[in-house]
Amino acid sequence: MYKVYLLRSKIKPEKSYVGLTTKLISERLSEHNNGKSKYTNTFKPWELIYYENFYCKLCAEKREIFLKSGIGYRFRKIISNNYKLIY
């Protein structure tokens, strides 16, 4: 199963990261927080605030591209701003 996920920086909450993985989310989050990615190393620690599951790799890739687009960025801001209300 493919997962598209959204991370938010704990030290700079305005910074977010969208990724795609087939690994367990907890494992991938640990990799980001341990500096395995150049971008996420700068703003760590990160917290997982959202993810979606996909059976189709192409669908997951398209969703990741959407979330990195202009309108997808606005969608990410809505998710990030309402994260504390959800949990």
N, C-alpha and C positions, 0 to 999 in steps of 0.2 A: 504494500500500500504506500502511496506517495502522500506526503504531508507538506502543505504550504503553511508557513508559520510567520508570525509577526513578533519581534522582540522589541522591547523598549529599554533604553539605558536607565539604570537606577540613579546615576550621577547627573545625567543630562536628559531628563524625560522628554525633551523635544526631539531627541534622536531616536530613530527606529531603524529596524533592519528586517527585510523580507527575505526568506530563504525557502528552499525546497530540499526535502530529504526523504530517504526511505528508512532512516534509522529511527530509533525511539527518540521522541522529543527530548526526554531528559538527558540522553546521551549527547545529542546535538547541542543542547543548551550548555552542557558542561564543556564541550569543545570550544564554544564561543567564549565562555567565561575564563577558559584557560589559555586564551591567546592564540588559538589555532587559525584564526582568520585575521587578515591584516586590518580590515575595516572595523570589525567588532572589537579588536584588541584595544583600540583607542578609547572607546566609551564604555568599557566593562566596569562593573558587572551588569549583566542583562537579565531581564525577566521575560518570561513567555507570557504574552497577553492574549494571543489568539492563534488558532490553527484550524485548518480544514483538511479533511481526508479525501483522497481521490484514488480510484482504481486505475484510472487511465493516466499514463505519464504525460501525454500531450495536453490533456485537460489541466493537469497540475501546472505544467509549464506556462500555459496560457493564463492561468489565474495568477501566477507569480508575475508575469509580464504586466498584467492589468494592475496589480497592486503597486507596481513600480512606476506606473504611468501617472499623469497629472490627476485624473479623476480618482484613480486608485489611491493616490496620496491623500486626497480629501477623505476617502473612506477610512484609511488608516488613522487619520487624525480623529475621526469620530469614534472609532474603536478605542483609541488611546485615551481620549478625554472621558469616556464612559467606563473604562476598565474597572475602576474602584467601585462603581455602582453595581457591576455585574457580580463581582466576587466580594 
